[in-house]
Amino acid sequence: LTLNGEPTTLMKEVKALGGSGVFVVLSFESLTCPVWRTFAGYDLQRGVRPYHTPVLHVYTREAHADDEFPASVPFPIKLAEPLNQHSSAVERAAAATKSKKFLEGRLGAEVSMILDSTDNVLERAYEARPFRWYIIDTTSNKVVYVSGPGPFNVQAKIWDIQAIVRKERHKQMVAQKEADGTVFTLKHPHEWQGKETKHAPFVTISGEKAKIQVGSPVPHGVDLGHYIDFIWAKNQNGAIIATKRIGKVPRNMAKAPVFTFAIPDGTTSITAFSSCNIHGVWSSEPVQL
């Protein structure tokens, strides 16, 4: 249900929220869970914000309803008013509205929230109490991550989620860089004639790992004004199989832009790419495995 009590489905709301992106994080929760209320809900939302990944909050039955299983917690963690288990969709919507306003007040931003039905179909299907997090791939409608049920190891769960959504965000960013302009190569540097040996990426294979270095024999420098911001690799099908963000680094801390990664199963060729903040996107010739 929506907060207004209108019928909907989980996937309909996930698709609508995801838009043109790939991943949506699901957060099953209730206000009476003291861990979710004090930091977990806030930390999750802040943790995925840099990667432009939306979170759909699903309000479920209360984890610690005062008339069922009250949590003995001190002020200021304690709720200001008792909150009993919901006996109707109206009561659940009222509790969810309080929860939404509470979280929005802490974040200073709007959040998206829907309700589980009063027969708790989603809570049972996703084994969601007291709170639990999922990542849904909106292109395949599949779950790509599920956390253990809360309230333990919250930070580790957020790190897991960040690693997945960061990787996807980087794929989106490098794909956009390719689409935005010419891709230069060692043989075809176009207007950057004379820059190619320091900008073209090179691939070397060692066993089950690949290494990409930008520039050969002298690698591209890295400093605050001129740097490689991304290195990535594509397989024989043009799918991105690995990415690494380099970015601006003070000269005295700079290292050569190099990226080593495990070669995914089924890969038969690798093409390397790099993006310079001044001289654009460069690619290697495909390396056959």
C-alpha positions in Angstrom: 0.0 0.0 0.0 1.0 3.6 -0.5 0.9 5.9 2.5 -2.4 7.1 1.3 -3.8 3.5 1.5 -3.9 2.9 -2.3 -3.1 -0.6 -3.6 0.3 -1.0 -5.3 3.0 -3.7 -5.7 6.5 -3.8 -4.5 8.0 -4.1 -8.0 5.8 -1.3 -9.3 7.2 1.0 -6.7 10.8 -0.3 -7.2 10.6 0.3 -10.9 9.1 3.8 -10.5 11.8 4.8 -8.0 14.7 3.3 -9.9 14.0 5.3 -13.1 16.8 4.8 -15.5 19.1 3.4 -12.9 19.8 -0.3 -12.2 19.7 -0.8 -8.5 17.2 0.1 -5.8 17.9 -0.6 -2.1 14.9 -2.0 -0.1 14.8 -1.2 3.6 12.2 -3.2 5.6 11.7 -1.4 8.9 9.6 -0.1 11.7 9.9 2.8 14.1 9.9 0.7 17.3 13.3 -1.0 16.4 15.7 1.2 18.5 18.7 0.3 16.3 17.0 1.3 13.1 15.6 4.4 14.7 18.8 5.7 16.3 21.3 5.2 13.5 20.8 2.3 11.0 18.1 3.9 8.8 20.0 7.2 8.7 23.4 5.6 8.1 22.0 3.5 5.2 20.5 6.5 3.5 23.7 8.5 3.9 25.8 5.6 2.8 24.3 5.1 -0.6 23.7 8.8 -1.3 27.1 9.4 -3.0 26.2 6.7 -5.6 22.8 8.1 -6.5 21.1 4.8 -5.5 17.5 5.3 -4.3 16.2 3.6 -1.2 12.6 2.4 -0.9 11.5 2.1 2.7 8.9 -0.5 3.4 7.1 -0.1 6.7 6.3 -3.4 8.3 4.7 -4.6 11.5 6.3 -3.2 14.6 9.5 -4.9 15.8 8.9 -3.9 19.4 5.3 -2.9 19.7 4.5 -1.7 23.3 1.6 -4.2 23.6 3.6 -7.2 22.3 7.4 -7.0 22.8 8.5 -3.6 24.2 12.1 -2.7 24.0 13.5 -1.4 27.3 15.7 1.5 26.1 16.5 4.8 27.9 15.8 8.3 26.9 16.5 9.8 24.3 16.4 6.5 22.4 12.9 5.7 23.9 9.9 6.8 21.8 8.0 9.8 23.2 4.7 8.0 22.9 3.7 4.3 23.1 3.3 2.6 19.8 1.2 -0.6 19.6 1.0 -3.2 16.9 -1.2 -2.0 14.0 -4.7 -3.4 13.8 -5.5 -1.7 10.5 -4.0 -0.1 7.4 -4.8 3.3 8.8 -2.8 2.6 12.0 0.1 1.3 10.0 0.0 4.4 7.7 0.0 6.7 10.7 3.1 5.0 12.2 4.8 5.0 8.8 4.1 8.7 8.4 5.7 9.4 11.7 8.7 7.3 10.7 9.0 9.0 7.4 8.9 12.5 8.9 11.4 11.5 11.6 13.9 10.2 9.0 13.4 13.1 6.7 14.0 15.5 9.6 17.4 13.8 10.3 18.4 13.6 6.7 17.2 17.0 5.5 15.8 15.2 2.4 12.7 13.4 1.2 12.5 9.6 1.5 10.3 7.2 -0.3 8.1 4.8 1.8 5.3 2.3 1.2 3.5 0.0 3.6 3.4 -3.8 3.9 -0.2 -5.0 4.0 -1.8 -5.7 7.4 -1.5 -9.5 6.7 2.3 -8.9 6.5 2.9 -10.6 3.2 6.2 -8.8 2.5 7.5 -9.1 6.0 7.0 -12.9 5.8 8.3 -13.3 2.3 11.5 -11.3 2.9 11.9 -12.4 6.5 12.3 -8.8 7.3 11.9 -8.1 11.1 13.3 -6.3 12.9 14.8 -4.7 9.8 16.5 -6.0 6.8 18.1 -4.7 3.6 18.0 -5.9 0.0 19.3 -4.7 -3.4 17.0 -5.2 -6.4 18.3 -5.2 -9.9 15.5 -3.4 -11.8 16.6 -4.7 -15.2 16.2 -8.4 -14.2 13.8 -8.0 -11.2 16.2 -10.1 -9.2 17.7 -9.8 -5.7 21.4 -9.2 -5.9 22.1 -8.7 -2.2 20.4 -9.6 1.0 21.7 -8.6 4.4 21.3 -10.7 7.5 18.4 -9.7 9.7 19.2 -6.7 11.9 20.2 -5.4 14.3 23.8 -6.8 14.2 26.8 -5.7 12.2 25.0 -2.7 10.7 28.2 -1.0 9.5 29.4 -4.1 7.8 26.1 -4.5 6.0 26.3 -0.9 4.8 29.9 -1.5 3.5 28.6 -4.5 1.6 25.8 -2.4 0.0 28.2 0.4 -0.8 30.6 -1.9 -2.6 27.8 -3.2 -4.9 26.2 0.2 -5.7 29.6 1.9 -6.0 30.6 -0.6 -8.7 27.4 -0.1 -10.6 27.7 3.7 -10.3 31.2 3.6 -11.7 29.9 1.5 -14.7 27.3 4.2 -15.4 29.9 7.0 -15.1 32.4 5.4 -17.5 29.7 4.4 -20.0 28.6 8.1 -20.1 32.2 9.2 -20.6 32.5 6.9 -23.7 29.2 8.2 -25.0 30.1 11.9 -24.5 32.9 12.1 -27.1 35.6 10.5 -29.2 37.5 7.5 -27.9 41.2 8.0 -28.7 43.7 5.2 -29.3 47.5 4.8 -29.7 47.0 4.6 -33.5 44.3 7.3 -33.7 45.1 10.1 -31.2 43.4 12.7 -33.4 43.9 16.2 -31.9 46.1 14.7 -29.1 48.9 13.7 -31.4 52.1 13.4 -29.3 50.1 12.6 -26.1 49.3 9.0 -27.0 52.1 7.2 -25.3 51.2 8.7 -21.9 47.4 8.3 -22.3 46.7 5.0 -24.1 46.1 2.1 -21.7 47.9 -1.2 -22.1 46.8 -4.7 -20.9 49.1 -7.4 -19.6 47.8 -10.9 -18.6 49.4 -13.0 -15.8 47.5 -16.2 -15.1 44.0 -15.4 -14.0 44.7 -11.6 -13.5 44.9 -8.7 -15.9 46.8 -5.5 -15.3 46.0 -2.2 -17.0 48.6 0.6 -17.0 48.0 4.0 -18.5 51.0 5.1 -20.5 54.0 3.2 -21.7 56.9 3.1 -21.3 56.4 6.2 -19.0 53.1 6.1 -17.1 50.7 9.0 -17.0 51.3 11.3 -14.1 48.7 11.9 -11.4 48.3 15.2 -9.6 45.5 17.7 -8.7 45.4 19.4 -12.1 46.0 16.6 -14.5 45.0 13.0 -13.7 43.4 9.8 -14.8 40.0 9.6 -13.1 38.9 6.1 -14.2 40.3 2.9 -15.6 38.0 0.2 -16.8 37.9 -3.0 -18.9 35.4 -4.5 -21.3 35.1 -8.1 -22.5 34.5 -9.5 -26.0 30.8 -8.6 -25.8 31.4 -5.0 -24.9 30.3 -5.5 -21.2 32.2 -3.6 -18.5 33.9 -6.3 -16.4 36.0 -4.1 -14.0 36.4 -0.5 -13.0 38.7 1.5 -10.8 38.4 5.2 -9.8 41.7 7.0 -9.6 40.9 10.7 -9.3 43.0 13.7 -8.3 45.9 13.1 -5.9 48.5 15.5 -4.5 51.7 15.1 -6.5 53.7 13.9 -3.4 51.2 11.1 -2.9 50.7 10.1 -6.5 51.2 6.6 -7.8 51.2 5.4 -11.4 47.6 4.8 -12.6 47.6 1.0 -12.6 44.6 -1.4 -12.1 44.9 -5.1 -11.5 41.8 -7.3 -11.4 40.7 -11.0 -11.6 39.5 -12.0 -15.0 35.9 -13.1 -14.9 35.0 -16.5 -16.1 33.9 -16.7 -19.7 36.1 -13.7 -20.8 37.9 -14.3 -24.1 39.2 -10.8 -24.8 39.9 -7.6 -22.8 39.9 -4.1 -24.0 41.2 -1.4 -21.6 39.9 2.1 -21.3 41.1 5.2 -19.3 39.8 8.6 -18.9 42.0 11.7 -18.5 40.4 14.9 -17.0 42.1 16.9 -19.8 42.7 14.6 -22.8 39.5 12.5 -22.7 38.9 8.8 -23.1 41.4 6.3 -24.5 41.3 2.6 -25.3 43.7 -0.2 -26.1 43.5 -2.8 -28.8 41.6 -6.0 -27.7 43.9 -8.5 -26.0 42.9 -12.1 -26.7 43.1 -14.6 -23.9 
